[in-house]
Each structure stands twice: as C-alpha cells, then as structure tokens.
C-alpha cells in the first residue's frame, strides 16, 4: 500500500496532468464565417471577453467616529459609555459590479470602554441606487472591552451614503448588537470614509 501511495499515485497524477495539458492545447476557437479567431466579430465590434482583473489598490480612509448607546443608563453605570470613538482605518475595494462592492479592511478606534479596539476583515454591500449601499462586514475584533478581552469574529451590519460625488466621501452607520458575554450594550456608530485613489 505504501508503494502505491509513494510511487504509483504521483506517476498517475503526472500522467493525467500531461494529458490534460495536451488536450487543452489542441482546442481551437469556434469558427465564425468570415471572422479570424481572436479578432473583431462580423459587425466590426470586438468580440466580448471577460475584462482582465483590476489589480490596482483602491484605498479608502476611515475616520472614526461617534456612537450612541441604546441603553443610556446601563452603559453609564457599567462605564461603557464612551461615545467619542476616534480612530483610523483603511479599506481596499477589490471588487465592484452593478450590484455591489466588496472590500477588505483593518483599523483601530477608542471603543465604548475607552480601550483601543483593533479589527480586520471583509465586507460586501449591495448598491441601492446611486448613493445608498447596504450590507455587512465580517470582522475579527480584539479589545479589552469586548468578550472578556479575547479576540472574536462578528458580522457588523453597515449602511453607507455617498456625499457629493459618488465614492469620494461616504457616511457610514453601523449597528453593533447586544451579544451576551461579548458585547453588553447595543450601539450605533457613525464614521466617515474618504476615497484616497487607485495605484
């Protein structure tokens, strides 16, 4: 059995890979009368192709922020009522189509307990017309305030409104729900995102 695993399987894998490469090389483009493969179609228009991936960095700067705790007295009594949540973050918009936008992001901010919260993750938002977007981010978060100081992963709903030129300056509202043993008080947070450009 060891002989089969060590000798025979790698040989079969190599044989199948060689066969597959040869089979793919032999494939030809479908013929269209009067059209040379790889050139414009009969109407003179270029043949439709999948556009190449845009590998440029499309960076946006997050400037945090303000928050509002729904349980005013409870958050005050627990000393988790800091609502001036200054901090910074960056996101990279790696995908966009007519339906929505996908990003990866990371940052830090002063949280409800006045500790530095750090986060990183990815998000997707659906486009709702020209200026509104709605979706959520899936974030890994670490702060002494939340989850007894242990890192955790949470979905964070986000609503975005484009101010002025679409994509240049955005106003974001996120909702962080009350989750037993992780986050004691539900809160809305507000922050601004500024487009930095593409490289």
C-alpha positions in Angstrom: 0.0 0.0 0.0 2.9 2.4 0.8 4.4 1.6 -2.6 1.1 2.6 -4.3 0.9 5.9 -2.3 4.6 6.7 -2.9 5.2 5.6 -6.5 2.0 4.9 -8.4 -0.1 7.9 -7.3 2.4 10.6 -8.2 3.0 8.9 -11.5 -0.7 8.8 -12.3 -1.1 12.4 -11.3 1.8 13.4 -13.7 0.3 11.4 -16.5 -3.2 12.9 -16.0 -1.7 16.4 -15.9 0.3 15.8 -19.1 -2.8 14.5 -20.8 -4.9 17.5 -19.7 -2.3 20.0 -20.9 -2.2 18.3 -24.3 -5.9 18.2 -24.6 -6.2 21.9 -23.8 -3.5 22.9 -26.2 -5.4 21.1 -29.0 -8.6 23.1 -28.5 -9.4 25.6 -31.2 -11.6 28.7 -31.0 -15.1 28.1 -32.6 -15.2 29.2 -36.1 -17.5 32.1 -37.3 -17.7 32.5 -41.0 -15.6 35.4 -42.2 -14.0 36.1 -38.9 -10.4 35.3 -37.9 -10.2 33.8 -34.4 -9.3 36.3 -31.7 -10.3 39.4 -33.8 -13.4 41.5 -34.2 -16.7 39.9 -35.0 -18.6 40.2 -38.2 -20.1 43.5 -37.2 -16.7 45.0 -36.7 -17.2 45.2 -32.9 -14.5 43.5 -30.7 -15.6 40.0 -29.6 -16.9 40.1 -26.0 -14.3 39.0 -23.5 -14.0 38.8 -19.8 -12.2 42.0 -18.7 -8.9 41.5 -17.0 -8.8 41.7 -13.2 -8.1 45.2 -11.9 -5.1 44.6 -9.6 -4.7 48.2 -8.6 -5.0 49.2 -4.9 -8.3 51.2 -4.4 -7.8 52.6 -1.0 -10.2 54.4 1.3 -9.5 56.0 4.6 -12.0 55.5 7.6 -12.1 58.3 10.1 -13.9 57.2 13.3 -16.2 58.3 14.9 -19.2 58.8 17.1 -21.5 56.3 18.7 -24.9 56.2 20.5 -25.7 53.5 23.2 -29.3 52.5 23.2 -29.2 51.6 27.0 -28.1 55.0 28.3 -28.2 54.3 32.0 -26.9 50.8 31.8 -23.8 51.8 29.7 -23.2 54.7 32.0 -23.4 52.5 35.2 -21.0 50.0 33.6 -18.6 52.7 32.5 -19.1 51.6 28.9 -20.5 54.9 27.7 -17.6 56.4 25.7 -19.2 57.8 22.6 -16.2 59.7 21.1 -14.6 56.8 19.2 -11.7 58.4 17.4 -9.5 56.2 15.3 -8.5 55.3 11.7 -8.8 52.5 9.3 -8.1 51.6 5.7 -10.1 49.5 3.2 -9.3 48.2 -0.2 -12.1 47.9 -2.7 -11.2 44.7 -4.6 -14.4 44.1 -6.5 -17.3 46.2 -7.9 -20.1 45.5 -10.3 -23.6 46.8 -10.9 -24.9 45.0 -7.9 -22.4 45.9 -5.2 -18.9 46.4 -3.8 -16.6 44.1 -1.8 -13.8 45.3 0.4 -11.1 44.1 2.8 -10.3 46.4 5.7 -8.5 47.0 9.0 -8.3 49.7 11.6 -8.4 50.7 15.3 -10.6 53.0 17.4 -11.3 54.0 21.0 -14.3 51.8 22.0 -17.1 52.2 24.5 -14.8 51.3 27.4 -12.1 53.7 26.2 -9.9 50.9 25.2 -8.2 50.5 21.8 -10.2 48.1 19.6 -8.5 46.6 16.6 -10.3 45.0 13.7 -9.7 43.4 10.4 -12.0 41.6 7.9 -14.0 41.8 4.7 -17.4 43.2 3.7 -19.9 43.4 0.9 -22.6 46.0 0.3 -25.4 46.0 -2.2 -26.0 49.2 -4.3 -29.3 50.8 -3.6 -29.5 53.4 -6.3 -26.6 55.9 -7.0 -25.9 56.9 -3.4 -27.0 54.3 -0.9 -25.4 51.0 -0.1 -26.3 48.3 2.4 -24.5 45.2 3.6 -22.3 43.9 6.3 -18.7 43.3 7.3 -17.4 40.1 8.9 -14.7 41.3 11.3 -12.1 39.8 13.6 -12.1 42.2 16.6 -9.9 42.5 19.7 -10.3 44.8 22.7 -10.2 44.5 26.4 -13.8 45.9 26.4 -15.4 43.0 24.5 -15.6 39.2 25.0 -13.5 39.5 28.2 -10.5 40.6 26.3 -10.5 37.6 23.9 -10.5 38.1 20.1 -13.7 37.1 18.3 -15.4 37.3 14.9 -18.7 39.1 14.3 -20.9 40.3 11.5 -21.5 44.0 11.6 -24.3 45.5 9.5 -23.4 48.7 7.7 -25.4 51.4 5.8 -23.5 53.8 3.6 -24.5 57.1 1.9 -22.3 58.8 -0.7 -21.9 62.5 -0.1 -21.4 64.6 -3.2 -19.5 62.8 -5.9 -20.3 59.0 -5.6 -17.4 57.2 -3.9 -15.4 60.3 -2.9 -16.8 60.8 0.6 -19.1 58.4 2.4 -21.0 58.5 5.6 -21.3 55.1 7.3 -23.7 53.9 10.1 -23.0 50.5 11.7 -25.1 48.6 14.3 -23.4 46.5 16.9 -26.0 44.4 18.7 -26.0 43.3 22.3 -24.5 39.8 22.5 -24.3 38.1 25.9 -20.8 37.7 27.2 -19.3 39.5 24.2 -20.9 43.0 23.9 -23.1 44.1 26.8 -24.9 47.1 25.1 -26.2 47.6 21.6 -24.8 50.7 19.9 -25.0 52.6 16.7 -21.7 54.1 15.3 -21.1 56.8 12.8 -17.9 57.4 10.8 -16.7 58.9 7.5 -14.8 57.2 4.6 -12.7 59.2 2.2 -11.5 57.9 -1.1 -7.7 58.0 -1.4 -7.4 56.9 -5.0 -6.0 53.9 -7.0 -2.5 52.7 -7.5 
